[in-house]
Amino acid sequence: MTDPHIHIFDNNAYLFSGRDVDYNARDYTMKDWLVWSSSDLINWKLEYTLDPADTYIGSIDKCFATDAAERNGKYYWYISNYMSEIAVVEATKPGGPFHDKQKKPLIPKGLTNCRQYDPTIFIDDDKSKTPYLFFGETWENDYHIVKLNSDMVSLAEESRKIEIQGHYRIEDKNFVFKRNGIYYLVWGDTYAPADNVYVPYRIAGNFFGSRNSVFECHNQWFMAVEDYFCTGCTPFFKGSSIHYLHFKSNGVPYVDPNNGYGVGEYDASRPIMQAENYFEADAIDKVNDNVNGFYISPEKSGAWSIYPNIYGLSDNETITFNVSSKTDQWTIEVYEENPHGKLLGSCKIPNTQRSLQLINCKLSNTAEKQNLCMVFVGKSDEKPLVDYFSYPAGKDIAKPDAYWDFKLNTQGWRTLDNQEIDFDDEK
C-alpha cells in the first residue's frame, strides 16, 4: 500500500492508497487504487478497488497518490492520471462504489507549469468549510493550491503557486493539515507552517518518513507513512505504517515511531509504555518538557485514557506508574475495557514536589490480553502528570528501549543542560 491517506468517516478509519503490484519491479508499477477500512487501526478490510479503466483515464500502470473527502453526505476521491491530470470520482459511502460522473479531469493538462499529480484535499474549519486542493512537486516548480466550489468537483478560482521560504528537500507528494489555527504543509521529511492557507509557508524543521498523511482519531493524533522497511518491502514494493503524533506546546510536531510497535497494541514485556501513546482519551492534556518528552495530565476528575490490546500480562499484575505531582489529592483507578468496566485496582498519587517518582498499583486481572482504562479521580486544581507505565514492578527501566534522545533525534528538538523538569505552558 503506497501513499497512505487516512480519514475518519462514520467513526471508522478509511485508508485511500495506491498499490505496488510487482515485488521484482525496478520502476513504479501501480495499476489501481484501493480503499481499506478499520475500527481499531490494526485490522483492515478491503472495501473497494478502483480500476482507472472504469474512468475516463483508461488503463495506466502509474496510479500515483490519491486523497478523499466527505461533503454533504457524499464522498469524493481524487486520483492522479500519472503526472499530468487530477480527476475526481464520487460515492454515497466511504467504501464505494465510486463512479466517474464528470468523465473529465478536474485539473486538466497544462493548467499549471508543474507536474499535476499527487492531490491532497483539505477542508478548512471556517464557517463555509472551504475545500482546497493541493498538488504538484518541487522538482521543477513548487506546489500549487486551488480553492474548490462546494460541489467538490469544480474549481472556484485560478490555481496559484505556493511560496515556500527556506531550504528544503526536493520532493513530490505533500499533505496539509491544521491544528490550533496553524496550517502545516508536510512533504518528505520536512514541514512548513503558515498562518493562512495561502501565505508563504516557512520551513520550520524535520518531520518523519516520506509520503505521509496526518489524521486525528479518539482525541489522539496519528501519522500514516509509506513504509520502505517493512518485511518484504523494496523501494518499488512498499507498505504503510501508522505512528503516534504529538505536538510540543509551541506547535512543533514529534512523530513517535514507538520502536516499530505500531499503534493500538501494547506489549507488557516492554521496559516502558509512554502514557501519551493512548488509543483513546477524554479530558486528557498532553504536557511537554524539553528533557523527558511528553506526559498526560487530567483536565478534570474523571478524565480517562484507554490502552487496548495489552499482551503478556500475568495474573494479578502490578503496574508501575512514573508520576509527578504537587499534591496528594489524586488517584489513578484502573478499569477493564473502559471507565464503566470492572475496577481492577487503584493507587494514590503522592506529592512528589514535581519530581518524577515510581508508584505501584496491584491489579486483579487475569493472564490474557487486556484492554485497560486509566481514570484520574481527584479534587485539586493542581493536576498530576504521568510519564509512562510498565510491568512488572521493579523491572529495570533506567534505559528503556524507547528512550528519546532529544540531543540526537532528527525532529528539531532541543534539550536543557539541567535535569529539572522545565514546563512550557504556552497554549
Secondary structure in CASP SS format (residue, H / E / C, confidence):
PFRMAT SS
TARGET T0000
AUTHOR 0000-0000-0000
METHOD secondary structure of the structure
MODEL  1
M C 1.00
T E 1.00
D E 1.00
P E 1.00
H E 1.00
I E 1.00
H E 1.00
I E 1.00
F E 1.00
D C 1.00
N C 1.00
N E 1.00
A E 1.00
Y E 1.00
L E 1.00
F E 1.00
S E 1.00
G E 1.00
R C 1.00
D C 1.00
V C 1.00
D C 1.00
Y C 1.00
N C 1.00
A C 1.00
R C 1.00
D C 1.00
Y C 1.00
T C 1.00
M E 1.00
K C 1.00
D C 1.00
W E 1.00
L E 1.00
V E 1.00
W E 1.00
S E 1.00
S E 1.00
S C 1.00
D C 1.00
L C 1.00
I C 1.00
N C 1.00
W C 1.00
K E 1.00
L E 1.00
E E 1.00
Y E 1.00
T E 1.00
L E 1.00
D C 1.00
P H 1.00
A H 1.00
D H 1.00
T C 1.00
Y C 1.00
I C 1.00
G C 1.00
S C 1.00
I C 1.00
D C 1.00
K E 1.00
C C 1.00
F C 1.00
A C 1.00
T C 1.00
D E 1.00
A E 1.00
A E 1.00
E E 1.00
R E 1.00
N C 1.00
G C 1.00
K E 1.00
Y E 1.00
Y E 1.00
W E 1.00
Y E 1.00
I E 1.00
S E 1.00
N E 1.00
Y C 1.00
M C 1.00
S C 1.00
E E 1.00
I E 1.00
A E 1.00
V E 1.00
V E 1.00
E E 1.00
A E 1.00
T C 1.00
K C 1.00
P C 1.00
G C 1.00
G C 1.00
P C 1.00
F C 1.00
H E 1.00
D C 1.00
K C 1.00
Q C 1.00
K C 1.00
K C 1.00
P C 1.00
L C 1.00
I E 1.00
P C 1.00
K C 1.00
G C 1.00
L C 1.00
T C 1.00
N C 1.00
C C 1.00
R C 1.00
Q C 1.00
Y C 1.00
D C 1.00
P C 1.00
T E 1.00
I E 1.00
F E 1.00
I E 1.00
D C 1.00
D C 1.00
D C 1.00
K C 1.00
S C 1.00
K C 1.00
T C 1.00
P E 1.00
Y E 1.00
L E 1.00
F E 1.00
F E 1.00
G C 1.00
E C 1.00
T C 1.00
W C 1.00
E C 1.00
N C 1.00
D C 1.00
Y C 1.00
H E 1.00
I E 1.00
V E 1.00
K E 1.00
L E 1.00
N C 1.00
S C 1.00
D C 1.00
M C 1.00
V C 1.00
S C 1.00
L E 1.00
A C 1.00
E C 1.00
E C 1.00
S C 1.00
R E 1.00
K E 1.00
I C 1.00
E C 1.00
I E 1.00
Q E 1.00
G C 1.00
H C 1.00
Y C 1.00
R C 1.00
I C 1.00
E C 1.00
D C 1.00
K C 1.00
N E 1.00
F E 1.00
V E 1.00
F E 1.00
K E 1.00
R E 1.00
N C 1.00
G C 1.00
I E 1.00
Y E 1.00
Y E 1.00
L E 1.00
V E 1.00
W E 1.00
G C 1.00
D C 1.00
T E 1.00
Y E 1.00
A E 1.00
P E 1.00
A E 1.00
D C 1.00
N C 1.00
V C 1.00
Y C 1.00
V C 1.00
P C 1.00
Y E 1.00
R E 1.00
I C 1.00
A C 1.00
G E 1.00
N E 1.00
F C 1.00
F C 1.00
G C 1.00
S C 1.00
R C 1.00
N E 1.00
S E 1.00
V E 1.00
F E 1.00
E E 1.00
C E 1.00
H C 1.00
N C 1.00
Q E 1.00
W E 1.00
F E 1.00
M E 1.00
A E 1.00
V E 1.00
E E 1.00
D E 1.00
Y C 1.00
F C 1.00
C C 1.00
T C 1.00
G C 1.00
C C 1.00
T E 1.00
P C 1.00
F C 1.00
F E 1.00
K C 1.00
G E 1.00
S E 1.00
S E 1.00
I E 1.00
H E 1.00
Y E 1.00
L E 1.00
H E 1.00
F E 1.00
K C 1.00
S C 1.00
N C 1.00
G C 1.00
V C 1.00
P E 1.00
Y E 1.00
V E 1.00
D E 1.00
P C 1.00
N H 1.00
N H 1.00
G H 1.00
Y C 1.00
G C 1.00
V C 1.00
G C 1.00
E C 1.00
Y E 1.00
D E 1.00
A C 1.00
S C 1.00
R C 1.00
P C 1.00
I C 1.00
M E 1.00
Q E 1.00
A C 1.00
E C 1.00
N C 1.00
Y C 1.00
F C 1.00
E E 1.00
A E 1.00
D E 1.00
A C 1.00
I E 1.00
D E 1.00
K E 1.00
V E 1.00
N E 1.00
D E 1.00
N C 1.00
V C 1.00
N C 1.00
G E 1.00
F E 1.00
Y E 1.00
I E 1.00
S E 1.00
P E 1.00
E C 1.00
K C 1.00
S C 1.00
G C 1.00
A C 1.00
W E 1.00
S E 1.00
I E 1.00
Y E 1.00
P E 1.00
N E 1.00
I E 1.00
Y E 1.00
G C 1.00
L C 1.00
S C 1.00
D C 1.00
N C 1.00
E C 1.00
T E 1.00
I E 1.00
T E 1.00
F E 1.00
N E 1.00
V E 1.00
S E 1.00
S C 1.00
K C 1.00
T C 1.00
D C 1.00
Q C 1.00
W E 1.00
T E 1.00
I E 1.00
E E 1.00
V E 1.00
Y E 1.00
E E 1.00
E C 1.00
N C 1.00
P C 1.00
H C 1.00
G C 1.00
K C 1.00
L E 1.00
L E 1.00
G E 1.00
S E 1.00
C E 1.00
K E 1.00
I E 1.00
P C 1.00
N C 1.00
T C 1.00
Q C 1.00
R C 1.00
S C 1.00
L C 1.00
Q E 1.00
L E 1.00
I E 1.00
N E 1.00
C E 1.00
K E 1.00
L C 1.00
S C 1.00
N C 1.00
T C 1.00
A C 1.00
E C 1.00
K C 1.00
Q E 1.00
N E 1.00
L E 1.00
C E 1.00
M E 1.00
V E 1.00
F E 1.00
V E 1.00
G E 1.00
K C 1.00
S C 1.00
D C 1.00
E C 1.00
K C 1.00
P C 1.00
L E 1.00
V E 1.00
D E 1.00
Y E 1.00
F E 1.00
S E 1.00
Y C 1.00
P C 1.00
A C 1.00
G C 1.00
K C 1.00
D C 1.00
I C 1.00
A C 1.00
K C 1.00
P C 1.00
D C 1.00
A C 1.00
Y C 1.00
W C 1.00
D C 1.00
F C 1.00
K C 1.00
L C 1.00
N C 1.00
T C 1.00
Q C 1.00
G C 1.00
W C 1.00
R C 1.00
T C 1.00
L C 1.00
D C 1.00
N C 1.00
Q C 1.00
E C 1.00
I C 1.00
D C 1.00
F E 1.00
D C 1.00
D C 1.00
E C 1.00
K C 1.00
END
